[in-house]
Amino acid sequence: MNQRSKSSIKSNCTRAHEKAVAAVVMIAISGFFLVAWCFNNGILDAQRMFGICGIQQRYHVPCPTCGMTRSVCSFVAGDFSQAFYLQPAAAFICVLLVFAWLCSFLIILGVDLRFIYCRLLAIPVRYVILIGIIVLLGGWAVTLSRALAKM
């Protein structure tokens, strides 16, 4: 077996692995949005599943994740402005999940998206975590300021 055919076999195995991972990612994201759709349509009761926020009950201020379920449900229903109004961090995460779902779909179709992966993998993990914390704190600042304005 020559070097070129070994490279081709390895490339096909890598693509099959990428497609399998993309399928799992796509199924997980679809499941997430399906559960949100069930919450939105009353099939599942989010209040009974998650309960009332303890921070909200005890301190009468919203926690960093308050409004995320309602925001995701609004996003799933197609009311994007309401989703960003309720909890900007959750709506932003939904946009990222839709992007990841579309990339996974394209990978399954056979589109080579390595140029995106190369750029994303170049970002250090600590920056990704820092950006996530900033987005979450930004969303909390919005909901907190809204709650304090009502007092």
N, C-alpha and C positions, 0 to 999 in steps of 0.2 A: 504494500500500500504506500503510495507516495505521500509527500508532505501536504500537497494541496488537498487531497481527499480526506486526510486526517483533520485538516483545518475545517473542511466543509462539514464533516460529521460533528465536530465539536460545536460549530456554529449552529447547526440544526438542533443539537441538544440544548444549547443555551436558549435558543428561541423558544423551544418547547417549554423549558423551565420558566421563561419570562411570561409566556402565555398562560401557564398554569397559575403563576403568582397573580397576574393581572385578573384572571377569572375569579380567584379568591377575593381579591380586593374589590372587584366589581360586585360580587355577591354580598360581601359585608356592607358596602355602602348602600346597595339596594335594600338590604334588610333594615338598615338604620332608617332610611327614608320611608320604608313600608311601615315600620313601627310608628313613626311620626304621623304618617297618614292615618293609621288606626286611632291614634290619640285624637287627631283633628276631627275624625268622623264619628267619634264616640264608641268605637268598637272596643277600645281599651280605655281605662280610666287612669290618667296620669296622676291625679290627686290621690287615688287609692294606692297606686303602685309606689309612689315616691313620698307621699305625705306632704305636710306643710313644712316649709323651711324653718328649721330651728332657730337660726339667727334672726329671721324675720319675726318670729314669735317672741323671742326673748329680748332682743334689743330694739325692735321696731325699725330696723334699717335693712335694706336688701343685702343679701350676700353677693359675692362676686358672680355667682351663676344664676341669680334670680332672673327669671324671665326667659331663660334659654329654651325651655320646653315650648312655651308659647311662641317664641320667635321661630323655632324650627318648624312648628306646626303652621305658622303663617307662611313661611318660606315654601313648605310643601304644597300649601293651598294656592300658591302663586301670588300672594300678596307681599311682594318683596319690600315695598316701602314700609309696611307695617312690621315686617320682620326686622328691618334695620332700626326702626323706631323702638321696638320692645327691648331688644338686646343686640347692639351692633356686633359684639364679638361672636355671638351664635350665628348671625346671618353671614358674617365673614367666613366662619368655619364651614357653613353650608356651601358657600361659593367655592371654597377650596375643595370640598368633597365632590362637588359636581365636576370640577376640573379633573380631579383624580379619577372619577368614574369615566369621563370622556377619554382620558389618556389610556386607561385600562381597556376600554372598548377598542380604541385604535390599535393597541398592541395585539389584542386578540384577532383583529382583522389582518394583522401582519405588517402594520406600519412601524418602521424603525424610529423610535423616539429616543435613541441614545444621546442625541445632542441635548435634550432636556435633562436627562439623568446626569450627564457630565457636568452641567452647570449647577444642578441641585446638589450633587454630591460634593462639589467644591466648597459649599457653605458649611462652616464648622457647626457642629451640633449645638454648642453653647449659644450661637447666634440664633438658631432656630428656636431654642428654648426661651431666650430673651425676647424674641419677637412674639412668641406665644403668650408670655407673661404680660407684655405691653398691650397686646390686643385684649386680653382678658381684663386687665386693669382699666383699660380705656372704656370697655363696655360697662364695667362696674361703676366707673366715674359717672357715666351717663345715667345709669339707673339710680345711683345714689343721689345725684343732684336732682333728679326728677322727684325722688321720694322726699328729699329734704325741702323741696319747694312746696310740696303739698302740706307740710307740717305747719 
